[in-house]
Amino acid sequence: LTGALLGTMMSEQEALKCSSARNRGGTQRVEGKLRASVEKGDYYEAHQMYRTLFFRYMSQAKHADARELMYNGAQLFFSYNQLNSAADLSMLVLESLEKSEATVEDEDLEHLAKLFSLMDPNSPERVAFVSRALKWSTGGSGKLGSPKLHQLLAVTLWKEQNYSESRYHFLHSSDGEGCAQMLVEYSAQRGFRSEVDMFVAQAVLQFLCLKNKNSASVVFSTYTQKHPSIEKGPPFVQPLLNFIWFLLLAVDGGKLTVFTVLCEQYQPSLKRDPMYNEYLDRIGQLFFGVPPKQSSSYGGLLGNLLNSLMGSDEEGDEAQEDGSPIELD
């Protein structure tokens, strides 16, 4: 009986393998025909056929097949500079992920980042794509998005020398080292020599506001070691860098008196950017038990910027929805 049962199971497995091989062979033949249409320049017809096949696969719950076909098709259209068709198929890749309720896998995130990198940086399709991709990467919960996807997006934007948006995505990743290397280049390309300390100070304070103490430490140590205009420290020539160094030590210690004295002693440096004290208020609450101010949230434009960074209110979620980076320069 056991032998018969084992034989039946093995034959079922063989049948499944054969069926899978046939399906894959069929998919490859279809892809070959579609590729031939694109190569002949029949872009419209090929695009419509991709869409037809996508909805056919989806209706049969063949989500992985649909996704693979759209991903390959999008790359093919990008290679022929058919940007609108490519962007449409890229959106269908996302649709298959959303409707299949697939778990978030690194391979899928890498595919989404690849499609993002191929899109026209100035196109509205790219903004819509990245917003939707980030939302999917956290299960559609409205959170800030997968740190891994943010890191992949940050690297692409860095290559495009879009430093401001790259920094935004690095802040929501866990890649403090990559962020620091990008900031060194950003400072050298776009900043004044007198601002070298401000580039890293802002990043450290923002990482701390996002409760990412590890990345705050890594971005500071990497930036100060690699920036050609910063003499080896600590201590540093620039008072602001010394403040950040002491702040990171104070965060580890958690003593409110140390934090308070530090902020008082370095007020001349902290006045260089009106946002510094806003960030430090928040850091005081997160790491030193300082009670929140009387008002329920920070007021005015500075408060809106801080809240959008934190993702702590509806405005922050909307900033994510439209994919626009916060400008805190």
C-alpha positions as CSV (number, residue, x, y, z in Angstrom):
1,L,0.0,0.0,0.0
2,T,2.8,2.4,1.0
3,G,4.6,1.6,-2.3
4,A,1.4,2.3,-4.3
5,L,0.8,5.5,-2.4
6,L,4.4,6.6,-3.0
7,G,4.1,5.8,-6.6
8,T,0.9,7.8,-6.9
9,M,2.5,10.8,-5.2
10,M,5.6,10.7,-7.5
11,S,3.4,10.4,-10.6
12,E,1.5,13.5,-9.4
13,Q,4.7,15.4,-8.9
14,E,5.9,14.4,-12.3
15,A,2.6,15.6,-13.8
16,L,2.9,18.9,-12.0
17,K,6.4,19.3,-13.3
18,C,5.3,18.5,-16.9
19,S,2.4,20.9,-16.6
20,S,4.7,23.7,-15.2
21,A,7.2,23.1,-18.0
22,R,4.4,23.2,-20.7
23,N,3.1,26.5,-19.2
24,R,6.6,27.9,-19.2
25,G,7.1,26.8,-22.7
26,G,3.8,28.4,-23.7
27,T,4.8,31.6,-22.0
28,Q,8.1,31.7,-23.7
29,R,6.5,31.2,-27.1
30,V,4.1,34.1,-26.4
31,E,6.9,36.3,-25.3
32,G,8.8,35.5,-28.4
33,K,5.9,36.6,-30.6
34,L,5.5,39.8,-28.6
35,R,9.2,40.6,-28.8
36,A,9.1,40.0,-32.6
37,S,6.1,42.5,-32.8
38,V,8.1,45.1,-30.9
39,E,11.2,44.6,-32.9
40,K,9.2,45.1,-36.1
41,G,7.9,48.4,-34.7
42,D,4.3,47.3,-34.1
43,Y,4.3,48.9,-30.7
44,Y,0.6,49.6,-30.3
45,E,-0.4,46.1,-31.2
46,A,2.2,44.6,-29.0
47,H,1.2,46.8,-26.1
48,Q,-2.5,45.8,-26.5
49,M,-1.5,42.1,-26.6
50,Y,0.5,42.4,-23.4
51,R,-2.5,44.0,-21.7
52,T,-4.8,41.3,-22.9
53,L,-2.5,38.5,-21.7
54,F,-2.1,40.3,-18.4
55,F,-5.8,40.3,-17.6
56,R,-6.2,36.7,-18.9
57,Y,-3.4,35.5,-16.6
58,M,-4.9,37.5,-13.7
59,S,-8.3,36.0,-14.2
60,Q,-6.7,32.6,-14.0
61,A,-4.9,33.7,-10.8
62,K,-1.5,33.2,-12.5
63,H,-0.2,36.3,-10.8
64,A,3.5,35.3,-11.0
65,D,3.2,34.6,-14.7
66,A,1.4,37.9,-15.3
67,R,4.0,39.8,-13.3
68,E,7.0,38.2,-15.1
69,L,5.5,38.9,-18.5
70,M,4.8,42.6,-17.7
71,Y,8.2,43.1,-16.1
72,N,10.0,41.7,-19.2
73,G,7.7,43.6,-21.5
74,A,8.2,46.9,-19.7
75,Q,12.0,46.5,-20.1
76,L,11.6,45.7,-23.7
77,F,9.5,48.8,-24.4
78,F,12.0,50.9,-22.4
79,S,14.8,49.6,-24.6
80,Y,12.9,50.8,-27.7
81,N,12.2,54.2,-26.0
82,Q,8.4,53.5,-25.9
83,L,8.2,55.2,-22.5
84,N,4.4,55.4,-22.2
85,S,3.8,51.7,-23.0
86,A,6.7,50.8,-20.7
87,A,5.3,52.8,-17.8
88,D,1.8,51.3,-18.3
89,L,3.2,47.7,-18.1
90,S,5.2,48.8,-15.0
91,M,2.0,49.8,-13.3
92,L,0.6,46.4,-14.2
93,V,3.5,44.8,-12.4
94,L,2.4,46.6,-9.3
95,E,-1.2,45.7,-9.9
96,S,-0.3,42.0,-9.9
97,L,1.6,42.4,-6.7
98,E,-1.3,44.2,-5.0
99,K,-4.0,41.8,-6.2
100,S,-2.0,38.6,-5.5
101,E,-1.4,39.7,-1.9
102,A,2.2,38.5,-2.4
103,T,4.6,38.9,0.5
104,V,7.3,41.5,0.1
105,E,10.3,39.8,-1.4
106,D,13.7,41.4,-2.1
107,E,13.5,40.3,-5.7
108,D,10.2,42.1,-6.3
109,L,11.7,45.3,-4.6
110,E,14.7,45.0,-6.9
111,H,12.4,44.7,-10.0
112,L,10.4,47.7,-8.9
113,A,13.6,49.7,-8.4
114,K,14.9,48.6,-11.8
115,L,11.7,49.8,-13.5
116,F,11.9,53.1,-11.6
117,S,15.5,53.6,-12.8
118,L,14.4,53.2,-16.4
119,M,11.6,55.8,-16.2
120,D,11.9,59.4,-17.4
121,P,13.0,61.2,-14.2
122,N,10.6,64.1,-14.9
123,S,7.5,62.1,-15.9
124,P,4.3,62.1,-13.8
125,E,4.2,58.3,-14.3
126,R,7.3,58.0,-12.3
127,V,5.9,59.9,-9.4
128,A,2.7,57.8,-9.4
129,F,4.7,54.6,-9.7
130,V,7.0,55.3,-6.8
131,S,4.2,56.4,-4.6
132,R,2.2,53.2,-5.3
133,A,5.3,51.0,-5.0
134,L,6.1,52.4,-1.5
135,K,2.5,51.9,-0.4
136,W,2.5,48.3,-1.6
137,S,5.9,47.6,0.1
138,T,4.3,48.2,3.5
139,G,1.2,46.3,2.9
140,G,-0.8,49.4,1.9
141,S,-0.9,50.5,5.5
142,G,0.1,54.1,4.7
143,K,3.4,53.8,6.5
144,L,6.5,55.3,5.0
145,G,7.5,52.3,2.8
146,S,10.0,49.4,2.9
147,P,13.5,50.6,4.1
148,K,15.0,48.2,1.4
149,L,13.0,49.9,-1.4
150,H,13.8,53.3,-0.1
151,Q,17.5,52.4,-0.2
152,L,17.3,51.1,-3.8
153,L,15.4,54.3,-4.9
154,A,18.0,56.5,-3.1
155,V,20.9,54.9,-5.0
156,T,19.1,55.4,-8.3
157,L,18.4,59.1,-7.6
158,W,22.0,59.5,-6.4
159,K,23.3,58.2,-9.7
160,E,21.0,60.8,-11.4
161,Q,22.6,63.5,-9.1
162,N,19.1,64.2,-7.7
163,Y,20.7,64.6,-4.3
164,S,17.7,66.1,-2.5
165,E,15.3,63.3,-3.3
166,S,18.1,60.7,-2.8
167,R,18.6,62.1,0.7
168,Y,14.9,61.8,1.5
169,H,14.9,58.1,0.6
170,F,18.1,57.4,2.4
171,L,16.5,58.9,5.5
172,H,13.8,56.2,5.4
173,S,16.3,53.4,4.7
174,S,18.8,51.8,7.1
175,D,21.8,52.6,4.9
176,G,23.7,55.3,6.9
177,E,26.9,54.6,5.1
178,G,25.4,55.0,1.6
179,C,23.7,58.2,2.8
180,A,27.0,59.6,4.1
181,Q,28.8,58.9,0.8
182,M,26.0,60.6,-1.1
183,L,26.1,63.6,1.2
184,V,29.9,63.9,0.7
185,E,29.3,64.2,-3.0
186,Y,26.2,66.4,-2.6
187,S,28.3,68.8,-0.4
188,A,31.2,68.8,-2.9
189,Q,28.9,69.4,-5.9
190,R,26.3,71.8,-4.6
191,G,27.4,73.2,-1.3
192,F,29.7,75.9,0.0
193,R,32.8,74.9,1.9
194,S,31.4,76.7,4.9
195,E,28.4,74.4,4.9
196,V,30.2,71.0,5.1
197,D,29.2,70.5,8.7
198,M,25.5,71.4,8.0
199,F,25.0,68.6,5.5
200,V,25.7,65.9,8.0
201,A,24.2,67.7,11.0
202,Q,20.8,67.9,9.3
203,A,21.0,64.2,8.4
204,V,21.9,63.1,11.9
205,L,19.1,65.2,13.5
206,Q,16.6,63.8,11.0
207,F,17.6,60.2,11.6
208,L,17.3,60.7,15.3
209,C,13.8,62.3,14.9
210,L,12.9,59.0,13.0
211,K,14.3,57.1,16.0
212,N,17.1,55.5,13.9
213,K,20.0,56.0,16.3
214,N,22.2,53.5,14.5
215,S,22.0,55.2,11.1
216,A,22.6,58.6,12.7
217,S,25.9,57.3,14.2
218,V,27.0,55.6,11.0
219,V,26.2,58.6,8.8
220,F,28.2,60.9,11.1
221,S,31.3,58.7,11.4
222,T,31.4,57.9,7.7
223,Y,30.8,61.5,6.5
224,T,33.4,63.0,8.8
225,Q,36.0,60.3,7.8
226,K,35.4,60.6,4.1
227,H,34.8,64.3,3.5
228,P,37.9,65.9,2.1
229,S,37.2,69.3,3.7
230,I,36.9,67.9,7.3
231,E,40.0,67.5,9.3
232,K,40.2,64.2,11.3
233,G,38.4,64.3,14.6
234,P,36.9,64.3,17.2
235,P,37.4,66.9,18.3
236,F,36.7,68.8,15.1
237,V,37.5,72.4,14.0
238,Q,33.8,73.0,13.3
239,P,31.8,73.5,16.6
240,L,28.6,72.1,15.0
241,L,30.4,68.8,14.3
242,N,31.5,68.7,18.0
243,F,27.9,69.3,19.0
244,I,26.7,66.4,16.9
245,W,29.4,64.1,18.3
246,F,28.5,65.0,21.9
247,L,24.8,64.7,21.1
248,L,25.2,61.1,19.8
249,L,27.1,60.3,23.1
250,A,24.4,61.9,25.1
251,V,21.7,59.9,23.3
252,D,23.5,56.7,24.4
253,G,23.7,58.0,27.9
254,G,20.1,59.3,28.1
255,K,20.8,61.9,30.8
256,L,18.6,65.0,30.4
257,T,21.0,67.3,32.2
258,V,23.8,66.5,29.7
259,F,21.4,67.1,26.8
260,T,20.2,70.4,28.2
261,V,23.7,71.8,28.9
262,L,24.8,70.7,25.5
263,C,22.0,72.5,23.7
264,E,22.6,75.7,25.8
265,Q,26.4,75.7,25.2
266,Y,26.1,75.3,21.4
267,Q,23.2,77.8,20.7
268,P,25.4,80.0,18.5
269,S,26.0,77.0,16.2
270,L,22.4,75.8,16.4
271,K,21.1,79.2,15.3
272,R,22.6,78.7,11.8
273,D,19.5,76.7,10.8
274,P,16.1,77.5,12.5
275,M,15.1,73.8,12.1
276,Y,17.8,72.6,14.5
277,N,16.0,73.5,17.6
278,E,12.8,72.1,16.3
279,Y,14.5,68.7,15.7
280,L,16.2,68.9,19.1
281,D,12.8,69.4,20.8
282,R,11.6,66.2,19.3
283,I,14.9,64.4,20.1
284,G,14.5,65.5,23.7
285,Q,11.1,63.9,23.8
286,L,12.2,60.6,22.2
287,F,15.5,60.0,24.1
288,F,15.5,62.2,27.2
289,G,11.9,62.1,28.5
290,V,11.2,65.8,27.8
291,P,7.4,66.4,27.9
292,P,5.9,67.7,24.6
293,K,5.1,71.4,24.3
294,Q,1.6,72.6,25.2
295,S,0.4,72.6,21.6
296,S,-0.5,69.2,20.1
297,S,1.9,69.7,17.2
298,Y,4.6,72.0,16.0
299,G,3.2,75.2,14.5
300,G,3.7,77.0,11.2
301,L,5.8,76.0,8.2
302,L,8.6,74.5,10.2
303,G,6.2,72.2,12.1
304,N,4.7,71.1,8.8
305,L,8.1,70.1,7.5
306,L,9.0,68.2,10.6
307,N,5.6,66.4,10.7
308,S,6.0,65.4,7.1
309,L,9.5,64.0,7.8
310,M,8.1,62.1,10.7
311,G,5.0,60.8,8.8
312,S,3.1,61.6,12.0
313,D,0.0,63.2,10.6
314,E,-2.3,63.3,7.6
315,E,-0.1,65.8,5.8
316,G,2.8,63.5,6.1
317,D,0.8,60.7,4.5
318,E,-0.2,63.0,1.7
319,A,3.4,63.9,1.1
320,Q,4.1,60.2,0.6
321,E,1.0,59.8,-1.6
322,D,2.2,62.2,-4.2
323,G,5.8,61.1,-4.0
324,S,7.2,64.6,-3.5
325,P,10.2,64.8,-1.3
326,I,10.3,67.2,1.6
327,E,12.7,70.1,1.1
328,L,14.6,70.8,4.2
329,D,17.7,72.5,2.8
